[in-house]
Structure formats: structure tokens, C-alpha cells
């Protein structure tokens, strides 16, 4: 793989914080969803959770 040096304009165009920001947003979104699912699982005997993207979770209390 051949490497070449970037010009000053190309180096100025690099924004290393974009990937970090996007990763942070995804992590926070995932933690919030998992927290809601865990809360509803442990608080209620039976419940349904529908998430964006068509994901559905259902659980029932069996005596």
C-alpha cells in the first residue's frame, strides 16, 4: 500500500472528533434502551417493549 503525504488543506479538513461524537451518541442511545428494557423487565410481571427498527420484546409472568 503506497502512502503519500497530505497537503495542508487536506490536513485542515480532517475532523477527528466526528467519529468520537458519533460513537458517544450510539453508546448513550444503547445504554438508554437497555436501561428501559431492564427496568420494565424487573418492575413488571409482564410487559411488552417495542424498539425502533421492528424489535419487539414480550415477557409474561408464569405462576
N, CA, C and O atoms as a Tripos MOL2 file, in Angstrom:
@<TRIPOS>MOLECULE
protein
  252   251    63     0     0
PROTEIN
NO_CHARGES

@<TRIPOS>ATOM
      1 N           0.8470   -1.1520    0.0000 N.3       1 UNK1
      2 CA          0.0000    0.0000    0.0000 C.3       1 UNK1
      3 C           0.9030    1.2270    0.0000 C.2       1 UNK1
      4 O           1.7450    1.4000    0.8810 O.2       1 UNK1
      5 N           0.7100    2.0690   -0.9980 N.am      2 UNK2
      6 CA          1.5320    3.2660   -1.0990 C.3       2 UNK2
      7 C           0.9860    4.3890   -0.2420 C.2       2 UNK2
      8 O          -0.2100    4.6810   -0.2640 O.2       2 UNK2
      9 N           1.8630    5.0090    0.5030 N.am      3 UNK3
     10 CA          1.4670    6.1240    1.3580 C.3       3 UNK3
     11 C           1.9290    7.4220    0.7280 C.2       3 UNK3
     12 O           2.9950    7.4700    0.1130 O.2       3 UNK3
     13 N           1.1470    8.4660    0.8740 N.am      4 UNK4
     14 CA          1.5540    9.7760    0.3880 C.3       4 UNK4
     15 C           1.2110   10.8140    1.4500 C.2       4 UNK4
     16 O           0.2820   10.6430    2.2390 O.2       4 UNK4
     17 N           1.9740   11.8770    1.4460 N.am      5 UNK5
     18 CA          1.7420   12.9390    2.4230 C.3       5 UNK5
     19 C           0.5210   13.7550    2.0250 C.2       5 UNK5
     20 O           0.2540   13.9670    0.8430 O.2       5 UNK5
     21 N          -0.2130   14.2050    3.0340 N.am      6 UNK6
     22 CA         -1.3790   15.0430    2.8000 C.3       6 UNK6
     23 C          -0.9550   16.4980    2.6590 C.2       6 UNK6
     24 O           0.0180   16.9410    3.2690 O.2       6 UNK6
     25 N          -1.6960   17.2210    1.8530 N.am      7 UNK7
     26 CA         -1.4290   18.6510    1.7380 C.3       7 UNK7
     27 C          -1.9810   19.3540    2.9800 C.2       7 UNK7
     28 O          -2.7060   18.7580    3.7770 O.2       7 UNK7
     29 N          -1.6290   20.6180    3.1260 N.am      8 UNK8
     30 CA         -2.0960   21.3790    4.2900 C.3       8 UNK8
     31 C          -3.6150   21.5050    4.2810 C.2       8 UNK8
     32 O          -4.2400   21.4400    5.3400 O.2       8 UNK8
     33 N          -4.2270   21.6870    3.0980 N.am      9 UNK9
     34 CA         -5.6900   21.7860    3.0180 C.3       9 UNK9
     35 C          -6.3480   20.4750    3.4270 C.2       9 UNK9
     36 O          -7.3810   20.4820    4.0960 O.2       9 UNK9
     37 N          -5.7540   19.3460    3.0270 N.am     10 UNK10
     38 CA         -6.3110   18.0450    3.3960 C.3      10 UNK10
     39 C          -6.2030   17.8050    4.9030 C.2      10 UNK10
     40 O          -7.1220   17.2680    5.5230 O.2      10 UNK10
     41 N          -5.0700   18.2100    5.4840 N.am     11 UNK11
     42 CA         -4.9060   18.0420    6.9300 C.3      11 UNK11
     43 C          -5.8680   18.9450    7.7030 C.2      11 UNK11
     44 O          -6.3620   18.5580    8.7620 O.2      11 UNK11
     45 N          -6.1370   20.1400    7.1820 N.am     12 UNK12
     46 CA         -7.0820   21.0400    7.8420 C.3      12 UNK12
     47 C          -8.5120   20.5100    7.7630 C.2      12 UNK12
     48 O          -9.3380   20.8340    8.6150 O.2      12 UNK12
     49 N          -8.8090   19.6990    6.7490 N.am     13 UNK13
     50 CA        -10.1540   19.1610    6.5750 C.3      13 UNK13
     51 C         -10.4560   17.9630    7.4490 C.2      13 UNK13
     52 O         -11.6110   17.5480    7.5420 O.2      13 UNK13
     53 N          -9.4520   17.3990    8.0890 N.am     14 UNK14
     54 CA         -9.6640   16.2240    8.9350 C.3      14 UNK14
     55 C         -10.2750   16.6640   10.2560 C.2      14 UNK14
     56 O          -9.7660   17.5700   10.9170 O.2      14 UNK14
     57 N         -11.3640   16.0190   10.6320 N.am     15 UNK15
     58 CA        -12.0520   16.3200   11.8890 C.3      15 UNK15
     59 C         -12.0900   15.0480   12.7250 C.2      15 UNK15
     60 O         -13.0270   14.2600   12.5910 O.2      15 UNK15
     61 N         -11.0970   14.8250   13.5830 N.am     16 UNK16
     62 CA        -11.0480   13.5750   14.3480 C.3      16 UNK16
     63 C         -12.1580   13.4450   15.3810 C.2      16 UNK16
     64 O         -12.4260   12.3360   15.8440 O.2      16 UNK16
     65 N         -12.8060   14.5270   15.7530 N.am     17 UNK17
     66 CA        -13.8510   14.4620   16.7620 C.3      17 UNK17
     67 C         -15.1730   13.9050   16.2560 C.2      17 UNK17
     68 O         -16.0310   13.5400   17.0590 O.2      17 UNK17
     69 N         -15.3550   13.8330   14.9340 N.am     18 UNK18
     70 CA        -16.6310   13.3600   14.3920 C.3      18 UNK18
     71 C         -16.8980   11.9090   14.7670 C.2      18 UNK18
     72 O         -18.0070   11.5730   15.1840 O.2      18 UNK18
     73 N         -15.9070   11.0520   14.6250 N.am     19 UNK19
     74 CA        -16.0920    9.6320   14.9550 C.3      19 UNK19
     75 C         -16.3400    9.4600   16.4470 C.2      19 UNK19
     76 O         -17.1650    8.6390   16.8490 O.2      19 UNK19
     77 N         -15.6410   10.2180   17.2590 N.am     20 UNK20
     78 CA        -15.8250   10.1380   18.7040 C.3      20 UNK20
     79 C         -17.2320   10.5910   19.1010 C.2      20 UNK20
     80 O         -17.8670    9.9700   19.9530 O.2      20 UNK20
     81 N         -17.7140   11.6580   18.4920 N.am     21 UNK21
     82 CA        -19.0570   12.1510   18.7880 C.3      21 UNK21
     83 C         -20.1170   11.1420   18.3710 C.2      21 UNK21
     84 O         -21.0550   10.8800   19.1250 O.2      21 UNK21
     85 N         -19.9800   10.5780   17.1870 N.am     22 UNK22
     86 CA        -20.9420    9.5940   16.7060 C.3      22 UNK22
     87 C         -20.9410    8.3540   17.5850 C.2      22 UNK22
     88 O         -22.0020    7.8110   17.8930 O.2      22 UNK22
     89 N         -19.7690    7.9040   17.9870 N.am     23 UNK23
     90 CA        -19.6680    6.7470   18.8750 C.3      23 UNK23
     91 C         -20.3300    7.0390   20.2150 C.2      23 UNK23
     92 O         -21.0320    6.1860   20.7580 O.2      23 UNK23
     93 N         -20.1180    8.2180   20.7460 N.am     24 UNK24
     94 CA        -20.7270    8.5980   22.0220 C.3      24 UNK24
     95 C         -22.2490    8.6080   21.9280 C.2      24 UNK24
     96 O         -22.9290    8.1390   22.8420 O.2      24 UNK24
     97 N         -22.7820    9.1300   20.8480 N.am     25 UNK25
     98 CA        -24.2360    9.1550   20.6620 C.3      25 UNK25
     99 C         -24.7860    7.7370   20.6110 C.2      25 UNK25
    100 O         -25.8070    7.4550   21.2380 O.2      25 UNK25
    101 N         -24.1320    6.8370   19.8770 N.am     26 UNK26
    102 CA        -24.5930    5.4500   19.7940 C.3      26 UNK26
    103 C         -24.5170    4.7520   21.1420 C.2      26 UNK26
    104 O         -25.4160    3.9860   21.4900 O.2      26 UNK26
    105 N         -23.4690    5.0000   21.9010 N.am     27 UNK27
    106 CA        -23.3270    4.3660   23.2160 C.3      27 UNK27
    107 C         -24.4210    4.8540   24.1590 C.2      27 UNK27
    108 O         -25.0420    4.0480   24.8530 O.2      27 UNK27
    109 N         -24.6640    6.1530   24.1940 N.am     28 UNK28
    110 CA        -25.7050    6.6970   25.0720 C.3      28 UNK28
    111 C         -27.0710    6.1520   24.6750 C.2      28 UNK28
    112 O         -27.8620    5.7760   25.5400 O.2      28 UNK28
    113 N         -27.3570    6.1070   23.3800 N.am     29 UNK29
    114 CA        -28.6310    5.5770   22.8920 C.3      29 UNK29
    115 C         -28.8050    4.1170   23.2950 C.2      29 UNK29
    116 O         -29.8890    3.7210   23.7240 O.2      29 UNK29
    117 N         -27.7590    3.3180   23.1660 N.am     30 UNK30
    118 CA        -27.8180    1.9030   23.5350 C.3      30 UNK30
    119 C         -28.0290    1.7300   25.0340 C.2      30 UNK30
    120 O         -28.8300    0.8920   25.4480 O.2      30 UNK30
    121 N         -27.3330    2.4980   25.8450 N.am     31 UNK31
    122 CA        -27.4720    2.3970   27.2980 C.3      31 UNK31
    123 C         -28.8870    2.7830   27.7290 C.2      31 UNK31
    124 O         -29.4590    2.1420   28.6100 O.2      31 UNK31
    125 N         -29.4480    3.8120   27.1250 N.am     32 UNK32
    126 CA        -30.8100    4.2270   27.4680 C.3      32 UNK32
    127 C         -31.8070    3.1240   27.1230 C.2      32 UNK32
    128 O         -32.6840    2.8120   27.9290 O.2      32 UNK32
    129 N         -31.6840    2.5380   25.9510 N.am     33 UNK33
    130 CA        -32.6010    1.4620   25.5550 C.3      33 UNK33
    131 C         -32.4740    0.2730   26.4950 C.2      33 UNK33
    132 O         -33.4860   -0.2670   26.9410 O.2      33 UNK33
    133 N         -31.2610   -0.1430   26.8010 N.am     34 UNK34
    134 CA        -31.0750   -1.2860   27.6950 C.3      34 UNK34
    135 C         -31.5820   -0.9880   29.1050 C.2      34 UNK34
    136 O         -32.1070   -1.8790   29.7710 O.2      34 UNK34
    137 N         -31.4320    0.2400   29.5610 N.am     35 UNK35
    138 CA        -31.9340    0.6170   30.8800 C.3      35 UNK35
    139 C         -33.4560    0.5350   30.9270 C.2      35 UNK35
    140 O         -34.0240    0.0370   31.8990 O.2      35 UNK35
    141 N         -34.1080    1.0170   29.8920 N.am     36 UNK36
    142 CA        -35.5760    0.9540   29.8450 C.3      36 UNK36
    143 C         -36.0560   -0.4870   29.8090 C.2      36 UNK36
    144 O         -36.9960   -0.8440   30.5190 O.2      36 UNK36
    145 N         -35.4260   -1.3140   28.9940 N.am     37 UNK37
    146 CA        -35.8190   -2.7240   28.9090 C.3      37 UNK37
    147 C         -35.6060   -3.4170   30.2470 C.2      37 UNK37
    148 O         -36.4790   -4.1620   30.6940 O.2      37 UNK37
    149 N         -34.4690   -3.1920   30.8950 N.am     38 UNK38
    150 CA        -34.1970   -3.8290   32.1880 C.3      38 UNK38
    151 C         -35.1770   -3.3430   33.2510 C.2      38 UNK38
    152 O         -35.6450   -4.1410   34.0630 O.2      38 UNK38
    153 N         -35.4910   -2.0630   33.2620 N.am     39 UNK39
    154 CA        -36.4440   -1.5180   34.2360 C.3      39 UNK39
    155 C         -37.8130   -2.1600   34.0630 C.2      39 UNK39
    156 O         -38.4330   -2.5920   35.0350 O.2      39 UNK39
    157 N         -38.2730   -2.2190   32.8410 N.am     40 UNK40
    158 CA        -39.5970   -2.8070   32.5980 C.3      40 UNK40
    159 C         -39.5970   -4.3040   32.8750 C.2      40 UNK40
    160 O         -40.6230   -4.8600   33.2690 O.2      40 UNK40
    161 N         -38.4770   -4.9500   32.6770 N.am     41 UNK41
    162 CA        -38.3830   -6.3870   32.9390 C.3      41 UNK41
    163 C         -38.4800   -6.6740   34.4310 C.2      41 UNK41
    164 O         -39.1990   -7.5860   34.8390 O.2      41 UNK41
    165 N         -37.7640   -5.9090   35.2510 N.am     42 UNK42
    166 CA        -37.7120   -6.1910   36.6800 C.3      42 UNK42
    167 C         -38.8750   -5.5890   37.4610 C.2      42 UNK42
    168 O         -39.2080   -6.0930   38.5340 O.2      42 UNK42
    169 N         -39.4970   -4.5360   36.9620 N.am     43 UNK43
    170 CA        -40.5900   -3.8990   37.6850 C.3      43 UNK43
    171 C         -41.9170   -4.5940   37.4040 C.2      43 UNK43
    172 O         -42.7050   -4.8200   38.3230 O.2      43 UNK43
    173 N         -42.1650   -4.9270   36.1700 N.am     44 UNK44
    174 CA        -43.4580   -5.5010   35.8090 C.3      44 UNK44
    175 C         -43.4030   -7.0170   35.7070 C.2      44 UNK44
    176 O         -42.3750   -7.5930   35.3530 O.2      44 UNK44
    177 N         -44.5280   -7.6530   36.0240 N.am     45 UNK45
    178 CA        -44.6100   -9.0970   35.8840 C.3      45 UNK45
    179 C         -44.6830   -9.5100   34.4330 C.2      45 UNK45
    180 O         -44.1080  -10.5210   34.0310 O.2      45 UNK45
    181 N         -45.3880   -8.7250   33.6550 N.am     46 UNK46
    182 CA        -45.4530   -8.9760   32.2270 C.3      46 UNK46
    183 C         -45.4810   -7.6380   31.5160 C.2      46 UNK46
    184 O         -46.0620   -6.6680   32.0020 O.2      46 UNK46
    185 N         -44.8470   -7.6050   30.3640 N.am     47 UNK47
    186 CA        -44.7520   -6.3360   29.6660 C.3      47 UNK47
    187 C         -44.3560   -6.5710   28.2200 C.2      47 UNK47
    188 O         -43.9630   -7.6730   27.8370 O.2      47 UNK47
    189 N         -44.4650   -5.5180   27.4250 N.am     48 UNK48
    190 CA        -44.0500   -5.5350   26.0280 C.3      48 UNK48
    191 C         -43.2020   -4.2950   25.7820 C.2      48 UNK48
    192 O         -43.5160   -3.2050   26.2610 O.2      48 UNK48
    193 N         -42.1270   -4.4770   25.0330 N.am     49 UNK49
    194 CA        -41.2730   -3.3590   24.6590 C.3      49 UNK49
    195 C         -41.1050   -3.4000   23.1530 C.2      49 UNK49
    196 O         -40.7140   -4.4260   22.5960 O.2      49 UNK49
    197 N         -41.3990   -2.2910   22.4920 N.am     50 UNK50
    198 CA        -41.1940   -2.1720   21.0510 C.3      50 UNK50
    199 C         -40.1250   -1.1160   20.8180 C.2      50 UNK50
    200 O         -40.2330    0.0100   21.3030 O.2      50 UNK50
    201 N         -39.0970   -1.4900   20.0740 N.am     51 UNK51
    202 CA        -37.9950   -0.5830   19.8030 C.3      51 UNK51
    203 C         -37.9990   -0.1860   18.3330 C.2      51 UNK51
    204 O         -38.5530   -0.9050   17.5000 O.2      51 UNK51
    205 N         -37.3950    0.9350   18.0080 N.am     52 UNK52
    206 CA        -37.2840    1.3190   16.6010 C.3      52 UNK52
    207 C         -36.5420    0.2370   15.8160 C.2      52 UNK52
    208 O         -35.6250   -0.4030   16.3300 O.2      52 UNK52
    209 N         -36.9430    0.0520   14.5950 N.am     53 UNK53
    210 CA        -36.3090   -0.9650   13.7710 C.3      53 UNK53
    211 C         -37.0610   -2.2810   13.7840 C.2      53 UNK53
    212 O         -36.6070   -3.2600   13.1920 O.2      53 UNK53
    213 N         -38.2080   -2.3190   14.4520 N.am     54 UNK54
    214 CA        -39.0180   -3.5230   14.4490 C.3      54 UNK54
    215 C         -38.6880   -4.5320   15.5240 C.2      54 UNK54
    216 O         -39.1950   -5.6530   15.4810 O.2      54 UNK54
    217 N         -37.8610   -4.1790   16.4820 N.am     55 UNK55
    218 CA        -37.5220   -5.1090   17.5620 C.3      55 UNK55
    219 C         -38.6330   -5.0910   18.6070 C.2      55 UNK55
    220 O         -39.0500   -4.0280   19.0680 O.2      55 UNK55
    221 N         -39.1040   -6.2730   18.9720 N.am     56 UNK56
    222 CA        -40.1610   -6.3740   19.9740 C.3      56 UNK56
    223 C         -39.7670   -7.4160   21.0090 C.2      56 UNK56
    224 O         -39.3030   -8.5050   20.6720 O.2      56 UNK56
    225 N         -39.9590   -7.0650   22.2690 N.am     57 UNK57
    226 CA        -39.6860   -7.9720   23.3730 C.3      57 UNK57
    227 C         -40.9630   -8.1080   24.1960 C.2      57 UNK57
    228 O         -41.6040   -7.1110   24.5280 O.2      57 UNK57
    229 N         -41.3230   -9.3320   24.5210 N.am     58 UNK58
    230 CA        -42.5020   -9.5870   25.3480 C.3      58 UNK58
    231 C         -42.1400  -10.6170   26.4070 C.2      58 UNK58
    232 O         -41.4280  -11.5830   26.1310 O.2      58 UNK58
    233 N         -42.6310  -10.4060   27.6100 N.am     59 UNK59
    234 CA        -42.4490  -11.4120   28.6410 C.3      59 UNK59
    235 C         -43.6870  -11.4510   29.5030 C.2      59 UNK59
    236 O         -44.3480  -10.4360   29.7260 O.2      59 UNK59
    237 N         -43.9890  -12.6480   29.9870 N.am     60 UNK60
    238 CA        -45.1860  -12.8640   30.7900 C.3      60 UNK60
    239 C         -44.7980  -13.5500   32.0860 C.2      60 UNK60
    240 O         -43.8290  -14.3070   32.1430 O.2      60 UNK60
    241 N         -45.5650  -13.2750   33.1180 N.am     61 UNK61
    242 CA        -45.3420  -13.9020   34.4120 C.3      61 UNK61
    243 C         -46.0850  -15.2330   34.4360 C.2      61 UNK61
    244 O         -47.3110  -15.2730   34.3230 O.2      61 UNK61
    245 N         -45.3360  -16.3140   34.5840 N.am     62 UNK62
    246 CA        -45.9480  -17.6430   34.6540 C.3      62 UNK62
    247 C         -45.9810  -18.1020   36.1090 C.2      62 UNK62
    248 O         -44.9430  -18.1360   36.7680 O.2      62 UNK62
    249 N         -47.1560  -18.4530   36.6130 N.am     63 UNK63
    250 CA        -47.2560  -18.8710   38.0230 C.3      63 UNK63
    251 C         -46.6190  -20.2220   38.2740 C.2      63 UNK63
    252 O         -46.6230  -20.7060   39.4060 O.2      63 UNK63
@<TRIPOS>BOND
     1     1     2 1
     2     2     3 1
     3     3     4 2
     4     3     5 am
     5     5     6 1
     6     6     7 1
     7     7     8 2
     8     7     9 am
     9     9    10 1
    10    10    11 1
    11    11    12 2
    12    11    13 am
    13    13    14 1
    14    14    15 1
    15    15    16 2
    16    15    17 am
    17    17    18 1
    18    18    19 1
    19    19    20 2
    20    19    21 am
    21    21    22 1
    22    22    23 1
    23    23    24 2
    24    23    25 am
    25    25    26 1
    26    26    27 1
    27    27    28 2
    28    27    29 am
    29    29    30 1
    30    30    31 1
    31    31    32 2
    32    31    33 am
    33    33    34 1
    34    34    35 1
    35    35    36 2
    36    35    37 am
    37    37    38 1
    38    38    39 1
    39    39    40 2
    40    39    41 am
    41    41    42 1
    42    42    43 1
    43    43    44 2
    44    43    45 am
    45    45    46 1
    46    46    47 1
    47    47    48 2
    48    47    49 am
    49    49    50 1
    50    50    51 1
    51    51    52 2
    52    51    53 am
    53    53    54 1
    54    54    55 1
    55    55    56 2
    56    55    57 am
    57    57    58 1
    58    58    59 1
    59    59    60 2
    60    59    61 am
    61    61    62 1
    62    62    63 1
    63    63    64 2
    64    63    65 am
    65    65    66 1
    66    66    67 1
    67    67    68 2
    68    67    69 am
    69    69    70 1
    70    70    71 1
    71    71    72 2
    72    71    73 am
    73    73    74 1
    74    74    75 1
    75    75    76 2
    76    75    77 am
    77    77    78 1
    78    78    79 1
    79    79    80 2
    80    79    81 am
    81    81    82 1
    82    82    83 1
    83    83    84 2
    84    83    85 am
    85    85    86 1
    86    86    87 1
    87    87    88 2
    88    87    89 am
    89    89    90 1
    90    90    91 1
    91    91    92 2
    92    91    93 am
    93    93    94 1
    94    94    95 1
    95    95    96 2
    96    95    97 am
    97    97    98 1
    98    98    99 1
    99    99   100 2
   100    99   101 am
   101   101   102 1
   102   102   103 1
   103   103   104 2
   104   103   105 am
   105   105   106 1
   106   106   107 1
   107   107   108 2
   108   107   109 am
   109   109   110 1
   110   110   111 1
   111   111   112 2
   112   111   113 am
   113   113   114 1
   114   114   115 1
   115   115   116 2
   116   115   117 am
   117   117   118 1
   118   118   119 1
   119   119   120 2
   120   119   121 am
   121   121   122 1
   122   122   123 1
   123   123   124 2
   124   123   125 am
   125   125   126 1
   126   126   127 1
   127   127   128 2
   128   127   129 am
   129   129   130 1
   130   130   131 1
   131   131   132 2
   132   131   133 am
   133   133   134 1
   134   134   135 1
   135   135   136 2
   136   135   137 am
   137   137   138 1
   138   138   139 1
   139   139   140 2
   140   139   141 am
   141   141   142 1
   142   142   143 1
   143   143   144 2
   144   143   145 am
   145   145   146 1
   146   146   147 1
   147   147   148 2
   148   147   149 am
   149   149   150 1
   150   150   151 1
   151   151   152 2
   152   151   153 am
   153   153   154 1
   154   154   155 1
   155   155   156 2
   156   155   157 am
   157   157   158 1
   158   158   159 1
   159   159   160 2
   160   159   161 am
   161   161   162 1
   162   162   163 1
   163   163   164 2
   164   163   165 am
   165   165   166 1
   166   166   167 1
   167   167   168 2
   168   167   169 am
   169   169   170 1
   170   170   171 1
   171   171   172 2
   172   171   173 am
   173   173   174 1
   174   174   175 1
   175   175   176 2
   176   175   177 am
   177   177   178 1
   178   178   179 1
   179   179   180 2
   180   179   181 am
   181   181   182 1
   182   182   183 1
   183   183   184 2
   184   183   185 am
   185   185   186 1
   186   186   187 1
   187   187   188 2
   188   187   189 am
   189   189   190 1
   190   190   191 1
   191   191   192 2
   192   191   193 am
   193   193   194 1
   194   194   195 1
   195   195   196 2
   196   195   197 am
   197   197   198 1
   198   198   199 1
   199   199   200 2
   200   199   201 am
   201   201   202 1
   202   202   203 1
   203   203   204 2
   204   203   205 am
   205   205   206 1
   206   206   207 1
   207   207   208 2
   208   207   209 am
   209   209   210 1
   210   210   211 1
   211   211   212 2
   212   211   213 am
   213   213   214 1
   214   214   215 1
   215   215   216 2
   216   215   217 am
   217   217   218 1
   218   218   219 1
   219   219   220 2
   220   219   221 am
   221   221   222 1
   222   222   223 1
   223   223   224 2
   224   223   225 am
   225   225   226 1
   226   226   227 1
   227   227   228 2
   228   227   229 am
   229   229   230 1
   230   230   231 1
   231   231   232 2
   232   231   233 am
   233   233   234 1
   234   234   235 1
   235   235   236 2
   236   235   237 am
   237   237   238 1
   238   238   239 1
   239   239   240 2
   240   239   241 am
   241   241   242 1
   242   242   243 1
   243   243   244 2
   244   243   245 am
   245   245   246 1
   246   246   247 1
   247   247   248 2
   248   247   249 am
   249   249   250 1
   250   250   251 1
   251   251   252 2
@<TRIPOS>SUBSTRUCTURE
     1 UNK1         2 RESIDUE 1 A UNK
     2 UNK2         6 RESIDUE 1 A UNK
     3 UNK3        10 RESIDUE 1 A UNK
     4 UNK4        14 RESIDUE 1 A UNK
     5 UNK5        18 RESIDUE 1 A UNK
     6 UNK6        22 RESIDUE 1 A UNK
     7 UNK7        26 RESIDUE 1 A UNK
     8 UNK8        30 RESIDUE 1 A UNK
     9 UNK9        34 RESIDUE 1 A UNK
    10 UNK10       38 RESIDUE 1 A UNK
    11 UNK11       42 RESIDUE 1 A UNK
    12 UNK12       46 RESIDUE 1 A UNK
    13 UNK13       50 RESIDUE 1 A UNK
    14 UNK14       54 RESIDUE 1 A UNK
    15 UNK15       58 RESIDUE 1 A UNK
    16 UNK16       62 RESIDUE 1 A UNK
    17 UNK17       66 RESIDUE 1 A UNK
    18 UNK18       70 RESIDUE 1 A UNK
    19 UNK19       74 RESIDUE 1 A UNK
    20 UNK20       78 RESIDUE 1 A UNK
    21 UNK21       82 RESIDUE 1 A UNK
    22 UNK22       86 RESIDUE 1 A UNK
    23 UNK23       90 RESIDUE 1 A UNK
    24 UNK24       94 RESIDUE 1 A UNK
    25 UNK25       98 RESIDUE 1 A UNK
    26 UNK26      102 RESIDUE 1 A UNK
    27 UNK27      106 RESIDUE 1 A UNK
    28 UNK28      110 RESIDUE 1 A UNK
    29 UNK29      114 RESIDUE 1 A UNK
    30 UNK30      118 RESIDUE 1 A UNK
    31 UNK31      122 RESIDUE 1 A UNK
    32 UNK32      126 RESIDUE 1 A UNK
    33 UNK33      130 RESIDUE 1 A UNK
    34 UNK34      134 RESIDUE 1 A UNK
    35 UNK35      138 RESIDUE 1 A UNK
    36 UNK36      142 RESIDUE 1 A UNK
    37 UNK37      146 RESIDUE 1 A UNK
    38 UNK38      150 RESIDUE 1 A UNK
    39 UNK39      154 RESIDUE 1 A UNK
    40 UNK40      158 RESIDUE 1 A UNK
    41 UNK41      162 RESIDUE 1 A UNK
    42 UNK42      166 RESIDUE 1 A UNK
    43 UNK43      170 RESIDUE 1 A UNK
    44 UNK44      174 RESIDUE 1 A UNK
    45 UNK45      178 RESIDUE 1 A UNK
    46 UNK46      182 RESIDUE 1 A UNK
    47 UNK47      186 RESIDUE 1 A UNK
    48 UNK48      190 RESIDUE 1 A UNK
    49 UNK49      194 RESIDUE 1 A UNK
    50 UNK50      198 RESIDUE 1 A UNK
    51 UNK51      202 RESIDUE 1 A UNK
    52 UNK52      206 RESIDUE 1 A UNK
    53 UNK53      210 RESIDUE 1 A UNK
    54 UNK54      214 RESIDUE 1 A UNK
    55 UNK55      218 RESIDUE 1 A UNK
    56 UNK56      222 RESIDUE 1 A UNK
    57 UNK57      226 RESIDUE 1 A UNK
    58 UNK58      230 RESIDUE 1 A UNK
    59 UNK59      234 RESIDUE 1 A UNK
    60 UNK60      238 RESIDUE 1 A UNK
    61 UNK61      242 RESIDUE 1 A UNK
    62 UNK62      246 RESIDUE 1 A UNK
    63 UNK63      250 RESIDUE 1 A UNK
